[in-house]
Structures are given as C-alpha cells and as structure tokens.
C-alpha cells in the first residue's frame, strides 16, 4: 500500500513509519514500572478468565526490574567514561560553544551522551544545528554582542516526519521536523502549539497547526518562510543505533527489550501465584449453609456441622510451579545479561569492541 498525500506537510514517510513501529514498546520499557503499568494492556495482558478487579490488583502489585535501561546506561557510561576532548586545531570560539552546546546549559559531553542514549534505546535520532532568530540586527558584530551563535538540538525519532535526499542519500534536499511547544494562554494558563519546520538548502518554511481536519488530514497553515544564507545545506545529521540504510536505523537492543517484558510478565505471574499460595483455603465436607451455623474464623471458635461425617480442612498449594517459575526468572536474567554483553565483546576480526565517538 502506497500513501499519496503529496500536499500534506504532516505526512510521515515509509522509513519513519518503519522505525516508529517498536518505539512505543521501547519507550515504555525505558520508562520503568510506571510506564509499564500505564501500558499494561500491551505489556501485561489480562487472562481470558481474569476478573477486571483482580487484573487491576495484579497490575498495581507488579514491579518492573529494568534490565534494558540499566544495560543502556551501562553502555553509555562505558563509552563516555572519559570526557570528550576537542582537537587542538578546533577554534577557541567553538570550544566556548561546547560549554553550552544547546543554549540550555548542556555541555557537549553530556549532550553527546544523551544522543548516544537515544540511539541505543530507540535506534535512531538526529542533530539539528540551528541559529537564533535575531531581529533588527544588520552586522556580525551586533549579533556577537547579543551572544547569537549556532547551537545543537537533538530531534527525537517521533518528531522527524521525513527527509528527501539525492546523490546516494549523501545530500539532504528536504527535512520536516515536528515542533511541539507550550505557549502562554491568558494570564496564567498555557496551551500546546504544534508546528512543522520544513528545511531546504538555504531556506525554510514554518507551518502551524490550525483546528479542524479535512478528510482526516490535520490542517497546517504556512506562517513563516525565509532564507538562511549563506547556509547551502540542510544542517541535520542522522545518528543510528544500527544503520540499516540511509536515514533508517534500528535499536540494537530491541530483543533485550522484548526479553525484559517477558521477565516482567513471568515475575508478575509468580508474584500472583505466591500471593494465592500464601493463603490456605478453608474447605468443608458435609456442611449445609442453610442449616449449619455461619462459619467464623477466629481463635476459640469451634466449627461444627450437623453431618456426622462432616469435617473442615485447609487446601494448600504445593508450590512446585512457583519453584519452576523462579528458575525461569533466573534463566531470563542470564539471557538478558548475555544480550547486553554482546555489544561489549570483541568483533569478529579480533579488534576491540566499538565505542562511541
């Protein structure tokens, strides 16, 4: 099936849709216990005969041990165990920029670690180099006096709607970025504003979302356009977890995420079984609920029935399945540890394991 919405600025390309398929799951796993509970229908499905109230109770008792996030953080920590060092020939001006690379107070080393974390966890991100919009300034000296200079922004995978390239994908001819900001609304409130920035070599267009839809297509109106002379290229750089093709990546630890979800589900099952097994069930034979006294469980209370052969006894779980389940948990932990170590092992040629640069 081919989508043909040639004039829809919000159209998401096939490559982006392919990369987005596992993102909801990967974000959920990275988010930890709260995120897993919030997405319980996907992460912890309800059994066919399970009552909704029992299911909600099981979800609230389930705790997610986040081996996926721990592995990502460990790999990032290994790659950035030593701070990045700029070459001696890097201009002092750029060295100064590195102290606050995004104009948000983030050092280049921290920014790079965040980018690497994003690429490892969801498989793809990109870096956009932008420049503040300065009005009523005519000279470079005036711009520098206002501390106007280039800065970097990491673009999440979900916010890159698509790109167009030429020359073996080496040159970008177009890129579309979704920008979501919170704008003041009234004296104290705020509202969400959605814009799409379209980048071309040397120019840009900015579209803003307007309420209403036309044939299920979100309505965006052109609100601004201009040139970025002398820039003759689109300042957007792709960062891959694993590069599949140009502007197409995949998460290197996606199988670990699925295994971690399986661990979460098995752990929930064992916790639920242990809860049931910890409470013996009182059973009775020869008891007539219409004729016999109401059963009360308390010290110094005698249980009786009118039936001569009647008796009361407890039914207890043997716990055999719990032991098997616990071993399954240990096996899953070993599998996840192996998956995480694979990225740190030497490559097939006998060289050292790859690191971030």
Protein Blocks (a to p, Z undefined) as FASTA:
>chain_A
ZZddfklmkbccfklmmmmmmmmmmmmmmnommlmmmmmmmmmccdfklcfklmmmmmmm
pccddfklmmmmmmmmmmmmpccdddfklcfklmmmmmmmnonopafklmmmmmmmmmmm
nopacddddddddehiabfklmmmnopacddddddfklmnbdcdeehhlacfbdcddddd
dddehjklccdddddddddehiacdddddedieehiacdddfbdcdfdfbfbdcdddddf
bdfbghiacdfklmmmmmmmmmmmmmmmmmmmmmmmmmccdddehiafklmccddddehi
acddfbfkbccdddddehlmmmmmmmmmmmmmmmmmmmmmmmmmccfkopacdddZZ
